[in-house]
Amino acid sequence: MNDAQTYESLRQFVDSWGLLATTILFLVLVAWPFRPGARKTNDAAARMIFEEDDNG
């Protein structure tokens, strides 16, 4: 296999399966904050900007 054939093979693989993998990763990252066990962490992050800064 020469360099051009290797490139074309990898390009076809990424165009098909890479798109699927990227889509799945995107959906997981979008859904992650909405999982049931994340409410406590999300609430703490939302209130963080209103807490006093004790460093000075």
C-alpha contacts under 8 A as a table, 3 or more apart, distances in Angstrom:
res1	aa1	res2	aa2	distance
1	M	5	Q	6.00
1	M	6	T	6.38
2	N	5	Q	5.46
2	N	6	T	6.22
3	D	6	T	5.07
3	D	7	Y	6.07
4	A	7	Y	5.08
4	A	8	E	6.17
5	Q	8	E	5.09
5	Q	9	S	6.08
6	T	9	S	5.17
6	T	10	L	6.16
7	Y	10	L	5.23
7	Y	11	R	5.94
8	E	11	R	4.95
8	E	12	Q	6.15
9	S	12	Q	5.31
9	S	13	F	6.30
10	L	13	F	5.05
10	L	14	V	6.12
11	R	14	V	5.21
11	R	15	D	6.00
12	Q	15	D	5.09
12	Q	16	S	6.35
13	F	16	S	5.45
13	F	17	W	5.82
13	F	18	G	6.92
14	V	17	W	5.46
14	V	18	G	4.25
14	V	19	L	6.86
15	D	18	G	5.69
15	D	19	L	6.00
16	S	19	L	5.65
16	S	20	L	6.72
17	W	20	L	5.02
17	W	21	A	6.09
18	G	21	A	5.06
18	G	22	T	6.01
19	L	22	T	5.13
19	L	23	T	6.08
20	L	23	T	5.14
20	L	24	I	6.21
21	A	24	I	5.18
21	A	25	L	6.11
22	T	25	L	5.05
22	T	26	F	6.09
23	T	26	F	5.08
23	T	27	L	6.25
24	I	27	L	5.16
24	I	28	V	6.20
25	L	28	V	5.17
25	L	29	L	6.16
26	F	29	L	5.20
26	F	30	V	6.11
27	L	30	V	5.13
27	L	31	A	6.05
28	V	31	A	5.17
28	V	32	W	5.89
29	L	32	W	5.21
29	L	33	P	7.80
30	V	33	P	7.00
31	A	34	F	5.42
31	A	35	R	6.77
32	W	35	R	5.68
33	P	38	A	6.14
33	P	42	N	7.33
34	F	38	A	6.74
34	F	39	R	7.78
35	R	38	A	5.70
35	R	39	R	7.82
36	P	39	R	6.52
37	G	40	K	7.30
38	A	41	T	5.39
38	A	42	N	6.04
39	R	42	N	5.10
39	R	43	D	6.01
40	K	43	D	5.23
40	K	44	A	6.22
41	T	44	A	5.16
41	T	45	A	6.22
42	N	45	A	5.12
42	N	46	A	6.16
43	D	46	A	5.05
43	D	47	R	6.29
44	A	47	R	5.26
44	A	48	M	6.04
45	A	48	M	5.13
45	A	49	I	7.77
46	A	49	I	6.93
47	R	50	F	5.56
47	R	51	E	6.82
48	M	51	E	5.47
53	D	56	G	7.07
